[in-house]
């Protein structure tokens, strides 16, 4: 590992831990993503995490608040720009959607049901993002 990678690994650790502390499982390799997607049943919330300000100030806080209201069966995350293979593998399961980070996907039995791209996160109040996500999760989990 080069000095840059080592530096970034330390910088992003609190950003990773924020979701782990909220109950998310990190998928850091393509194999972990593929295994999860092949075996998962029920509703999954996937967060494509990022180092950007809208991830820190909007996406992660909104996700943490939304899952306090309604918790899907599975909570997983990949980290764009850090776990490149895992992120590419996850994005491969919804390839009709342009790459976007941060972003939030709601899956049922491994199939994409709803997607919130960066364009619906950046520039919006955290309360609006929370309400949007909680509403989608309530519908998905009620089926």
C-alpha beads as a LAMMPS data file, in Angstrom:
LAMMPS data file: protein, C-alpha beads

143 atoms
142 bonds

1 atom types
1 bond types

-500.0 500.0 xlo xhi
-500.0 500.0 ylo yhi
-500.0 500.0 zlo zhi

Masses

1 110.0

Atoms # bond

1 1 1 0.000 0.000 0.000
2 1 1 1.418 3.383 -0.946
3 1 1 1.521 6.442 1.315
4 1 1 -1.562 8.017 -0.310
5 1 1 -3.670 4.889 0.150
6 1 1 -2.543 4.592 3.772
7 1 1 -3.378 8.256 4.408
8 1 1 -6.830 7.935 2.835
9 1 1 -7.541 4.741 4.761
10 1 1 -7.050 6.687 8.003
11 1 1 -9.066 9.687 6.803
12 1 1 -12.115 7.648 5.778
13 1 1 -12.221 5.376 8.843
14 1 1 -14.615 7.638 10.816
15 1 1 -16.798 7.935 7.687
16 1 1 -16.979 4.148 7.483
17 1 1 -17.525 3.764 11.218
18 1 1 -20.499 6.133 11.192
19 1 1 -22.516 3.636 9.152
20 1 1 -21.084 0.555 10.881
21 1 1 -22.141 2.039 14.235
22 1 1 -25.650 2.462 12.777
23 1 1 -25.811 -1.276 11.996
24 1 1 -24.445 -1.417 8.438
25 1 1 -22.200 -4.197 7.179
26 1 1 -19.335 -3.033 4.997
27 1 1 -18.835 -4.936 1.771
28 1 1 -15.221 -4.234 0.823
29 1 1 -14.579 -6.749 -1.972
30 1 1 -16.371 -7.731 -5.154
31 1 1 -16.717 -11.274 -3.766
32 1 1 -18.523 -9.969 -0.659
33 1 1 -20.885 -7.929 -2.842
34 1 1 -21.586 -10.832 -5.183
35 1 1 -22.199 -13.241 -2.292
36 1 1 -24.540 -10.778 -0.579
37 1 1 -26.491 -10.122 -3.765
38 1 1 -26.766 -13.841 -4.594
39 1 1 -28.093 -14.840 -1.178
40 1 1 -30.011 -11.860 0.206
41 1 1 -33.756 -12.091 0.729
42 1 1 -36.060 -9.297 1.769
43 1 1 -35.471 -5.551 1.706
44 1 1 -31.918 -4.217 1.680
45 1 1 -30.711 -0.657 2.055
46 1 1 -27.422 -0.082 0.233
47 1 1 -25.449 3.112 0.827
48 1 1 -22.710 3.988 -1.624
49 1 1 -20.629 6.015 0.799
50 1 1 -18.245 8.807 -0.153
51 1 1 -15.756 11.273 1.339
52 1 1 -17.631 14.307 -0.007
53 1 1 -19.371 16.878 2.128
54 1 1 -22.852 15.865 0.986
55 1 1 -22.170 12.326 2.254
56 1 1 -21.000 13.649 5.623
57 1 1 -23.572 16.364 6.127
58 1 1 -26.589 14.936 4.313
59 1 1 -26.547 11.292 3.188
60 1 1 -25.167 9.544 6.280
61 1 1 -27.213 11.612 8.785
62 1 1 -30.393 11.112 6.692
63 1 1 -29.815 7.368 6.444
64 1 1 -29.193 7.030 10.187
65 1 1 -32.391 8.968 10.978
66 1 1 -34.526 7.123 8.406
67 1 1 -33.608 3.672 9.744
68 1 1 -34.672 4.776 13.216
69 1 1 -38.186 5.093 11.749
70 1 1 -38.165 1.943 9.634
71 1 1 -35.446 -0.680 9.454
72 1 1 -35.147 -2.927 6.411
73 1 1 -33.953 -6.533 6.652
74 1 1 -30.382 -5.734 5.589
75 1 1 -28.101 -2.693 5.853
76 1 1 -24.957 -2.734 3.699
77 1 1 -22.500 -0.184 2.396
78 1 1 -19.692 0.109 -0.132
79 1 1 -17.253 3.007 -0.199
80 1 1 -16.764 4.754 -3.548
81 1 1 -13.187 5.710 -4.277
82 1 1 -11.872 3.427 -1.549
83 1 1 -13.236 -0.069 -2.145
84 1 1 -13.253 0.299 -5.910
85 1 1 -13.907 -3.349 -6.823
86 1 1 -16.758 -3.658 -4.324
87 1 1 -18.323 -0.403 -5.512
88 1 1 -18.044 -1.432 -9.169
89 1 1 -19.566 -4.832 -8.370
90 1 1 -22.498 -3.231 -6.531
91 1 1 -23.077 -0.693 -9.287
92 1 1 -23.064 -3.593 -11.743
93 1 1 -26.333 -4.804 -10.191
94 1 1 -28.031 -1.569 -11.215
95 1 1 -26.030 -0.656 -14.298
96 1 1 -28.917 1.247 -15.908
97 1 1 -28.310 3.904 -13.223
98 1 1 -25.315 6.233 -13.836
99 1 1 -22.608 5.978 -11.129
100 1 1 -23.328 8.402 -8.312
101 1 1 -21.861 8.876 -4.867
102 1 1 -23.103 9.212 -2.361
103 1 1 -26.234 7.355 -3.330
104 1 1 -28.802 5.084 -1.755
105 1 1 -30.395 1.968 -3.223
106 1 1 -33.344 -0.016 -1.928
107 1 1 -33.335 -3.617 -3.103
108 1 1 -35.820 -6.464 -2.754
109 1 1 -34.356 -9.960 -2.979
110 1 1 -31.273 -8.434 -4.616
111 1 1 -33.254 -6.545 -7.277
112 1 1 -33.185 -2.746 -7.454
113 1 1 -36.509 -1.289 -6.348
114 1 1 -35.605 2.384 -5.791
115 1 1 -32.555 4.601 -6.174
116 1 1 -31.663 7.983 -4.708
117 1 1 -28.738 9.508 -6.653
118 1 1 -26.424 12.268 -5.483
119 1 1 -28.586 14.776 -7.396
120 1 1 -31.424 14.069 -4.930
121 1 1 -29.083 14.431 -1.924
122 1 1 -26.749 17.357 -2.628
123 1 1 -28.403 20.709 -1.992
124 1 1 -31.445 19.323 -0.172
125 1 1 -32.118 19.719 3.571
126 1 1 -31.245 16.616 5.582
127 1 1 -34.852 16.462 6.863
128 1 1 -36.184 16.245 3.311
129 1 1 -33.754 13.435 2.420
130 1 1 -34.671 11.612 5.647
131 1 1 -38.403 11.910 4.914
132 1 1 -37.895 10.786 1.297
133 1 1 -35.886 7.718 2.309
134 1 1 -38.139 6.820 5.253
135 1 1 -41.194 7.029 2.991
136 1 1 -39.624 4.720 0.411
137 1 1 -38.488 2.289 3.107
138 1 1 -41.969 2.205 4.668
139 1 1 -43.469 1.300 1.286
140 1 1 -40.787 -1.284 0.517
141 1 1 -40.962 -2.926 3.938
142 1 1 -44.791 -3.015 3.919
143 1 1 -44.935 -5.224 0.786

Bonds

1 1 1 2
2 1 2 3
3 1 3 4
4 1 4 5
5 1 5 6
6 1 6 7
7 1 7 8
8 1 8 9
9 1 9 10
10 1 10 11
11 1 11 12
12 1 12 13
13 1 13 14
14 1 14 15
15 1 15 16
16 1 16 17
17 1 17 18
18 1 18 19
19 1 19 20
20 1 20 21
21 1 21 22
22 1 22 23
23 1 23 24
24 1 24 25
25 1 25 26
26 1 26 27
27 1 27 28
28 1 28 29
29 1 29 30
30 1 30 31
31 1 31 32
32 1 32 33
33 1 33 34
34 1 34 35
35 1 35 36
36 1 36 37
37 1 37 38
38 1 38 39
39 1 39 40
40 1 40 41
41 1 41 42
42 1 42 43
43 1 43 44
44 1 44 45
45 1 45 46
46 1 46 47
47 1 47 48
48 1 48 49
49 1 49 50
50 1 50 51
51 1 51 52
52 1 52 53
53 1 53 54
54 1 54 55
55 1 55 56
56 1 56 57
57 1 57 58
58 1 58 59
59 1 59 60
60 1 60 61
61 1 61 62
62 1 62 63
63 1 63 64
64 1 64 65
65 1 65 66
66 1 66 67
67 1 67 68
68 1 68 69
69 1 69 70
70 1 70 71
71 1 71 72
72 1 72 73
73 1 73 74
74 1 74 75
75 1 75 76
76 1 76 77
77 1 77 78
78 1 78 79
79 1 79 80
80 1 80 81
81 1 81 82
82 1 82 83
83 1 83 84
84 1 84 85
85 1 85 86
86 1 86 87
87 1 87 88
88 1 88 89
89 1 89 90
90 1 90 91
91 1 91 92
92 1 92 93
93 1 93 94
94 1 94 95
95 1 95 96
96 1 96 97
97 1 97 98
98 1 98 99
99 1 99 100
100 1 100 101
101 1 101 102
102 1 102 103
103 1 103 104
104 1 104 105
105 1 105 106
106 1 106 107
107 1 107 108
108 1 108 109
109 1 109 110
110 1 110 111
111 1 111 112
112 1 112 113
113 1 113 114
114 1 114 115
115 1 115 116
116 1 116 117
117 1 117 118
118 1 118 119
119 1 119 120
120 1 120 121
121 1 121 122
122 1 122 123
123 1 123 124
124 1 124 125
125 1 125 126
126 1 126 127
127 1 127 128
128 1 128 129
129 1 129 130
130 1 130 131
131 1 131 132
132 1 132 133
133 1 133 134
134 1 134 135
135 1 135 136
136 1 136 137
137 1 137 138
138 1 138 139
139 1 139 140
140 1 140 141
141 1 141 142
142 1 142 143
